[in-house]
Amino acid sequence: MGNNLSKLQKAIALKQFLITAEITPPKGGNPERMLEVAKVLKNRVHGVNITDGSRAVLRMSSVAASALLLRESIEPICQVTGRDRNSIGLQADLMGAYGLGIRNILALTGDPIKAGDHPQAKAVFELESIRLLNLIDKLNQGFDINNKALSDGKLELFAGAAVDPQSKSWSGLQRRFEKKIEAGAQFFQSQLITDFEKLDKFMTQIAIKGDRPILAGIFLLKSAKNALFINKYVPGVEIPEHIIKRLEKAQNPLQEGIKIAAEQVKMAQDICQGVHLMAVKKEELIPEILDLAGIKPLQ
């Protein structure tokens, strides 16, 4: 099992245009809806991101949910955050993920506890995303966080990271991007992109030096109300007025949202190496977005 490259790794090596999509694990013990959605995406994406308590809202463990996807021969990208676990818990989960056959990991700091449905819970944050990437790199070399050798073999995890090309601080963006590459990030999935000029500037001025694939975050907007909600509650995201107007005027706002997402996928094709699609509670519409953008099913 050790030397098998993930589908994502193979696609990166072949310099293919990468497509990933995000789904949330179940809130409870029944994974049926998650698996149904994942099956719809199976031959359309190189990897399905499974979130780890996104927005600090309780869900099934991302490692367990990723293992359920693997059973159906669907490739997961397992998100792991430093918010809820200390370094012992994180190492244990990363070893467990590897033992279950999971290869792709997206290392994240995690959303603040106060944002979620358990505001009274205790945050850990012993490791943020860069230190988590360093930890994965160590485990891949066969050592734990204390530089003690792993007696039962090293891991071979394929680690990625998040990036925000629309960050207000250009120097901060550059510094964190470079640190994540130094720490071992092999690919980057971006936050929701609305300013493709900024993405282009990021690609030509910062990302070019890293030589790692960047996947632009594309979000399915369901209505003008949905867009306004995101502007209000999602930090660092500014959905432009002209897009909100389009959604307002549309007879079928959801269909218009699909059209906008497809246009953005096409724009991304000219700028970066892939797209990361987010269609909260409407993930089954992702194939329609890809069809409209002229992206064929994977071979």
Secondary structure, 3 states (H helix, E strand, C coil): CCCCCCHHHHHHHCCCCEEEEEECCCCCCCCHHHHHHHHHHCCCCCEEEECCCHHHCCCCCHHHHHHHHHHCCCCEEEEEECCCCCHHHHHHHHHHHHHCCCCEEEEECCCCHHHCCCCCCCCCCCCCHHHHHHHHHHHHHCECCCCCECCCCCCCCEEEEEECCCCCCHHHHHHHHHHHHHCCCCEEEEEECCCHHHHHHHHHHHHHHHCCCEEEEEECCCCHHHHHHHHHHCCCCCCCHHHHHHHHHCCCHHHHHHHHHHHHHHHHHCCCCEEEEECCCCHHHHHHHHHHCCCCCCC
